[in-house]
Amino acid sequence: MLNDPFTIFVLLGSAFMAGALNAVAGGGSFLTLPALVFTGMPTVAANATGTVALLPGYVSGVFGFREDLEAPPGLSMRTLSILSMFGGAIGATLLLVTEDRTFNKIVPWLLLLATMLFAVGPMLLRKARGSQAGHASPAKSAAGMLAVSIYGGYFNGGLGILLLALFGLLGQTRLNAMNGVKNLVSALLTAIAVAIYAWGGVVSWPHALVMMIAATAGGYLGARIARQIPVSVLRAGIVATGLIMTILFFARA
C-alpha cells in the first residue's frame, strides 16, 4: 500500500495535521484513523497504528509547552504520571479484546460528553468555587485521571478534549498549562499503550513509521503557535473541534 505516492501523501498530511491538532486541542486520531482505513486497514489496527504514529507528536508537544508544565490541583506530577501509564495499559488491553461493532458505538458518545464538559467547564468551576472553597479532593482527582487515561489507552480520539475538561473541573485555570500537561499525559499513556498494541500484533509498523515524522513536526509547530493564541479563541476552537469530531463519528457509526 505504501508504493502509491498518493497514499503516502495522505498519510503524511493527516499525520502532520493530527500532530498539530493534538498539541492544541486533541482529536488528531480522527484524522489518522480514516487515513489509515482509506488504505484498506481494519479499524482496530488503524486505531492502534495511528496511535503509534502520534506518539512522537505528543512528545514534541510537551517540549513546545515546556515553560507551562504544571500539575492540576489535587495531583502531583509523579502521581499524574503513574496514573497515566496504569490507565493507558488497562485501556490498551481492553482494545485488544473489543469487537469493531462495539468500538464504533461507544466512541461518539464519549466525544460528545468530553466536548460538553469542556464547553461548560468554566461555569461548573465557578459554581464549585462558590459552593465550596478549594478544589477537588486528591481521591476524586486521581479517579478522574485514571478514568480518562483508560479511555486514552482504549481510543485516542478526543483524549485531549477529555483531559482539558478534566483539568478545568479540577481547578486548573491556565489553558497553556492545561495543554502542556495534556501532552505529557498523552505521551505517557500512549507509550504504554503502544507497547501493548505491539505485543498484540495489531500495529502496521511501515505505516506508523511513515506518519511519525510528520506528526512530530506538527506537534511541535502546533504547540508553539497555540501559545500565541488568545485563550477565548483557543477555547472556542477546541469546542468546535470536539463538535465536528462528534458529528462525524456519529455518522460513521
N, C-alpha and C positions, 0 to 999 in steps of 0.2 A: 504493500500500500504506500510505502514511502518512496517508491520510484516515480510517483506522479508529482511534478513540480507544483501543481495547484493544491494538492493535498498538503504538501509541506508549507505552502503559503498560508493556508487556512489554519494549520496547527500553530505556526509561529505567530500569526496575527492574533489569534484567540488567546494564546498564552501571554503575549505582551499586554494585551488589554486586561486580561484576568489578573495578572500580577499587579497592575496599577490599581484596578478596582479593589482588590483585596487590601492593598495598603491604605486605601481611603475609606472604603465602606463595607467591604466584604462582598461575597456573591460571585467571585471570579469563577467558581466551579460551574456556574450556569453557562459560561462561555466555553470552557474547556470540555464539558460533558457533551454538548451537542456536536462540537467539532470532532470529537473522537467517535461518537456514534455515526457521524457522517462518513467516516472512513470504513464503517462496517463492523465496528467493535461492539460486543454485547454491553448492555447498560452497566451492569455491576463492574465489569472490567474497565469500562470507560471511566466510571466514577473513581475507581482505585488509581488508574493510570493518571488521570487529571490531577488527583490529589498529590501524587508523587511529583508531577511536573511543577506544581505550585509551591512546593516546599522551599526552594531557594528564594522565591519571591517573598515569602514570609520573612526569611532571614534578612534579606536586603531591606525589607520594610522596617524591621526592628532597628537596623543601623541608621536608616533615614530619620527615624524618630528618636535617636539615641539621647538627645538632650531632654526629652519629655517623659522618659520612663518613670512611672510612679504606680505602685500597687494601689488598688482601690481600698477604701475603708473596710476594716474587718479582716484583711488578708495581708500577710507578709509576702514578699517576693518568693521566699522559699516554699511556703505553703501553696501559693499560687502555682508554682512550677510542679510540685508533686501532684496536686490535684489534676492539673492539665494532662500530665503524662498518664496517670492512672485512668482517668476518664477516657482519654484517647484510645488506650488499649482495650477498654471494655467496648467502646463503640465500634472499633475496627473488627473486633471478634464477632460482634453482632451482625455486621455487614456480610461477613463470610457465610453466615447461615440464613440470610434473608433472601426470600424469593423476589424476583423482579416485580411481580404484581404488587406485593405488599410495599416494597420500596417506593414505587411510584405513587401510591395512595397517601403515604404518610407525609412526604416532603412538602407539598403545597401548604398544608395546614400549619406546619412548623414555621414556614416562611411568613405566613400571614400573621401568626402570633408574634414573631420577632419584630416585624415591621410595626405593628400596632404598639407594642411595648416601647419601642424606640421613639415613636411619634409622640406618645403621651408621657414619656419618661420624665421630662422636666416638671410637668404638672403633678405627677404622682410623687415626685421627690419633694416638691414644695408642700404638698399636703402632709407627707410623712413628717417633715420637719416641723410643721405647725402643730401636729398632734402629739409628737414625742421628740424629745431632744436626742441628738446623736444620730448614729447610723445603724444599719443592720447589725445584728449580733454576729460574732465570728462563726457560730454554728450555721446560721442562715446563709452567710456569705459563702462558706465552704460548700454547703449543699447546692447552692445555685451554681457555683463554679464547676462542681463535679457534674451536674446535670448537663450543662452546656458543653462541657468537654466530651461527654459521652456522645452527644449529638454530633460534635465536630469529628470525632473518630468514625462515626457511622456514615455521615454525609456532610461534606464540607460546604455545600451550598448554603448561603445565608448565615454562616458561622460568625462572620464579622458583625452583622447586624444584631445577632443574639448576644454577642459579647458586649457590644456597645450599650444595648438595652440593659443588660445585667449590671454593668459598671455604673450606669446612670442611676439605677434603682438602689445600688449600694451606697450612693452618695458621692461618687466621683463627678466633678464638675468641669474639669478642663478637658476639652474634646481632644486636644493633641496628646495629652497624657493617656486618655482612653484609647486612642488609636495606637499609640506605642505599645501599651500593654496587650492590646488586642492582637497585634502582630507577634508579640513574644509568645503568648498563649497558643496562638495558631501554629507557630513554628514548633513548639514543644510537643503538642498533641499530635500534630501531623507527622513528626519524625517517628513517634512510636507507632502510629497507625501504618505508616509506610513499611516498617519492619514486619508488621503482622500481615499486611497485604502481600508482601513479597513471600513470606512464609506460606501463605495460602495459594500462591501461584496465580494471582489474578492481575498482575501488573504486566503491561506490554512495555518492556524497557526501551526498545528503539523509539517508540513514540514519546515516552516520558523524557528521554534524554534530549530529543529534538526541541521539546517545549520548555525544558528547564532554562535554557539560555535566555529565551525571550521573556519568560516570567520573571527572572532575576532582574533584568533591565527594567521591566515595567514596574516591579515592586519598589525599587529604589526611586525611580523618577516620580511615581505616584505619591510616595511619602514626602518627598521634598516639595512637590507642588502643593500638597494638601496643607502644609504648614503655613502657606501664604494666603489661604482662602479664608474669608470671614466665617466665623462659627455658624451664623444663621444660614448662610448659603450652603455650607458643607452639610449641616443637619438636614436641610431641605433636599439636597441631592441624595443623601443616604436614604431618606424615606421614599423618595421617588424610585430609587433603585430597587428597594425592597418590594414596592407595589408592582413594579414591572416584572420582577422575578416571580412574584406570587401568581400573577395572572398567567404568565407563560407556563409555569409549572402545572397550574390547574388545567390549562388547555392540553398540555402534554399528557396528563394523567387521564 
